Amino acid sequence: MDITLIGVTKRFKNVEALTRVNLNIKDGELFTLLGPSGCGKTTTLRLIAGFYIPDEGKIMFGDREVQDIPPAKRNIGMVFQNYALWPHMTVYRNVIYGLQFKNVPKSDWQKIAQDALAKVGLTGYETRYPGQLSGGQQQRVALARALALNPDVLLLDEPLSNLDAKIRASVRAEIRKLQQNLGITTVYVTHDQEEALTLSDRIGIMNEGKLVQVGTPHDLYERPNTRFVADFIGTNNLVEGVVKSASAGGSDVVVETKVGVLRGFSHASVKAGDRCTVAFRPENVTVLAKKPSEPDDLNHISGKISFASYLGNTLRYEMETAAGIVLKADIGNPLAHEELSWGSDVNFAFTKSAALVIPDAES
């Protein structure tokens, strides 16, 4: 089931929570709405569910307009952040709860519940109560309840936020495998970048009620079209500057910055005099004890080590430049690297192809 939002705007009193959102979610894909708190992602999900009615625009399920159709008639399944399980009901009673409102024959309830629980790996848990389950198991019961309705669309609102990190990683893998096996169009809301990158076919980045970029996890990580997206997805070094020169097509862009002249590339149209940001990721930085005496094709930025953190398979350095700008570099295989001490002189080097130039007009 395709889901399409056309010019959707939602206001709460005098506050515009969502502004002219246009979005197409493809049949069978897992689409994630990602952004900081208050950006409009849950409002978007609730509009799709039918809990809110848009002030402007249309919402389509396939070729059917649904913005005025109540949630019960949209054939959706929804999993909430707090799971919304009835504590006085068994797992079985929780799973079949919605069936009584869909005129499903009572004789079918047991098989439907067993099939739904089997899909989420909870066969044999029918007689337990929510209070007897772990957080991960409660989340799976909530998912089974949604699947029991045989929905055309599955909506998940921050479903893993109450779980600890290890369980969260395990459950999100289960959700992804299940969604792929069932092929249900799924809309997932989270503020967690890693969760979004791991789970999604595509991601929509939201900020201040607007959809700012849509793409695959790879596209958003490698080709952010604004400074906000570059800063929000993963870790990035961001250096402001002014374009000195730019080749046709943006394959070679020279930028004057407070840390020196940097060379990069741009997917956008840039010209001399444009204010911009140079973005380069810590994993693409080589850490040198000093800048080479002979010129090379790399960008070089010098400074002093201001912080080092051991992250297991990575050693992260922070370097402060003379201009007071702090930059990061990640070193793989830390055991093979002699750790630099605080205050050490250091040089960060990176290629032109690792330096994305983002014009301020699109930031």
N, C-alpha and C positions, 0 to 999 in steps of 0.2 A: 504494500500500500504506500504510494507516494503521499507525502505531506507537503503542501505548499502554503507559504505565508506571503500575501501580497499587500504591501504597504500597511502593515499592521502597526497601529499605535494604541497604547494603553495609558490612561491617566488615572491617578488616584487623587481626587480633589484638584489641587492646583499643581500637582507634581506629575510630570510626564515620565513614566517609568520605562516606556518603550517607544521608540521613535521610528516610524516608517520602515519597519523590518521587512525585507524581501528575502525569502529563503525557500529552497527546494530540497527536501530530504528524500532520497531515492528509496524505492521499494527494496526492502530486505537489508538495508545498511544499518550499521550502528553509528549514529550521529551524536556527537557530544557537543553540548553548549558549555563553553569554558570561559571563566572570567572571574574577577574579584567579587567580593561580597557587594551586593547592591547594584550589580551591573545590568540586571534584567533577565538573567537566564532562567530563574525559577518562575518569573512572571510569564516568560515565553512558554515554558512547559505547561503552566496552568491554563494558558490560553488554548494550547493544543488539546489539553484534557477537557476543556469546557467549564472549568471552575471560574474562569473570568470570560467576559465578553469584550471583544475589542471595541474601542471607541471609533476607530477607523480601520478600513482594510478588510480583507477576506482571508479565511482559512479553508483550505481544500484538503479533503481526503480523497485521493484519486481525482475524479471529475465532479465530486459532490461538495457543495458548500456546507460547512458544518458550524460556522461561527454562532449560529442561533440554535443549534441542536444541543440538548442537555447531555452531560457526560454519560449517563446510563445508556444513551442511544448511539454512542460513537464507537462502541466495541473496542474499548481500550482496557489495558491492564496497567496498574500503577503501583509502584513500590516507593514508599515514603522514607524520609530520612530516619524517622523514629520507628519504622516498621508498622506501626498502628495495629498491632496484634491485640486481640481480646485476651486479657490475662486469665479470665475465669473459664475460657474455652480450651479444649484440647487442640492439638495441632490439626487433627482431622476437622473439627468444627470450624476452626479458623480458615482452613483451605476451602471448605465448601460454602463459606459464608455468602459469597456473592452469587452463587448459583440459584438460590431461592428467589432472587430478584430478576432472573433471566428466564424464568419459566422452563428450567431444565428439569426433566422428570426425576423425581426423587430416587427412582430405581437406578439411575445412572451416576448418582453422586459418589458412591464408594469407588467405582472404577476410575472416575475422573480424578478424585483425590489421590488415589494410589498412583495413577500415571504421572500426575503433577509432582508428587513427592519423589517418585523414582527419578524424574528428570533432574531434580536438584540434590539427589543423593541422600534422601531422608526416609527411605523405605524402613518401616518398623518403628517410626516415631509417632504414629498416629495418636496414641493415647497419652502422650506427654503434654505438659502444659508449658507455655512460653517461659515461665520462671525456672523451669528445669533445663533450659537450653542455654548454650553459649550465645554470645552476640552473633557470631557467624551463622549458627544454626537458626537463630531467629530471623536473620536476614533471608535465609534460604526458604523459610516457611512463608515469609511475605512474598517472595518471588514465586513460590509454588501457588499461592493464592491468586496471584495475578495471572499465571499461566493456565489455571483451571478454567478461566473464563474464555479460553481459546481466542485471545484478542488479535485484531488486525495490527494493532500498534501497542508497543510496550514502552511505558514511560518510567524512568528511574530518576528520582530526585535525591542526589547526594546519598545513595544507599549504603556507602561504605564508610561514611565519615565517623561513625561511632565505634569502629573496629580498630584494634591496634595494628601497627604497621605490617607485621608478619601475616596475620590473618587476612588483612585487607589485600595483600598481594595474592594470596591463595584464592580468595573469593572472586576477585576481579578476573582471574584467569578462568575460573569456572563459569562466570557470567559470559565471557567472550566465547568460550567453546559452545555453551548452550545456545547463545544467540546465532552463532554460525550454523549450528546443526538444525535449528528450527527455522531460520530464515525470516524471523519476525522483524519488521521495521521497528527500530528501537531508538528512542531519544533519551540521552543520558546527560544529567546535569552534574557538574563538579567544579570545584575551584582548584583541584589538584592536577597540576600539569602532567606529572608522571602517569597518573591514572588515565588521563585523556589520551596521551601519546600511546600508551600500551593497549588500550581497548578499541580505539576508534578506527572506522573506515575513513571518516572525515570529521573535522572539528570546525565549529563556528566560534570565533573569538568575539566576546562581547565586552563593551565598556561604555558606561554612562548611558545605558539604554539603547545603544546602537550595535549593530553587527558590523564589526570592523574588518574581518577577513575570514574567509572560508577556504579550507583546503585539506589535503591529506596531512597526517602528522609530519611526514617528510617535507612537504611543501612549506608548512608553517615554520618548521625549525630552520630550514635552509634558505627560505625566501620570504621572510617577514616583510610586509609592505609598509609598515609604520614603525616608528620608534617604540610605541607602546607594545606591539606584538613582539618585537625583538627583545624587549626587556622582560616580557611576561612569560614567554616560552623558553624554558631552559635558563642557563646562565650566560650572559653576554657582557663583553666589555663595550662600553658606549663612549665614544669620544666625539665631542662637538667640533665643528670646523666650518670652513668656507671653501667651496670648490674653486680651485685655481684653473683647472682645465679638464675637459672631458671629451673623449673620442666619440664618434658617431656610434650609437648603439650602447654606449656606456661600458664597453669592455675595459677601458682604461681611464680611471678618474683620479685626478691628483687633488688632494685636500690639504689645506693649511690648517693646522690645529695647534693647541697649546703644548702638545708633546712633540711637535715637529711636523714635517711634511709626510703624509701617508698616501700610499697608492692603493686603490681598490677598484671595485666594479659596481655597477648599479643596474637594476632591472627597470628603474624609472628613468624618465627623461631629465637629465641634469645639465646645467651649463655653468660657466664661470660666474662667480659671484653668488651662487645659491648657497644659503645656509643649509647645513646637513649634519648627519651623525654617521660616523664610521663605526660599524658593529663587527666585532670579531670574537669568536668563542674561545674560552680558556683551553679547550682540548686541541685547538689549532695553533697554540703558541709554543715555541721552542724557548727554553730558558738557557741563556748563555751567561757566563761569568762576566763577559765584557763584549762590547760591540767590536766586530771584526775590523781590522785596520784597512783591509782592502774592500772596496765597494762591492756589493752583491745585489741581487734582485729582491731581497727581503725588506720588509718594513722593520725598523728597529726603534724601540723605545727604552730609554734607560731610567733607572731609579734605584731605590733601596728596598730590600725585603722588609715589609712591615708586619707580616703575619704568615704562618705556615700551619696547615691543618692536615692531619693524616686521616684519610677517608677509607682506609682498607686497601682497595685496589688502585687508589689514586692519592697523590700528594698535591694539595692545592697551595700555591703561593699567592700572596697578595704583595704587590709592589706599589710603592708610592713614588710618584714622579716629582720632579722639582716644582711642577705647577700645582702640586697637591692632589692630582688625579690618581685614584687607586684602581689598579688593574689586576686581573686574575689570570693565572696559568695553571693548567692541570698536567701533572706528570704521571704517566702510566708506569706500572711496575716500580713502585717506590723503593723496594729493596735493592734495586740495581742503581739507585741514584743516591749520591752523597748529599744529604740535606743541607741546604744553605741556612746560615744562622741569621737571626734578626739583625737588621742594619747592614747586611752585606750588599755591596754594589752588584747590580744585576742588569741584564739586558733581555727584554722580551722581543722575540723575532717571529714574524709571520708573513705568509705570502700574500700577494695581491689578490689571489683567488679566494683567500679566507676573509677578506675585508669587504663587507657589503656597505655601500654608501646609500643612505636613506635620506632623501631631501626633506627638509623641515615642513614643506607644504603638505607632505603626506604623513607627517608624524602625529 
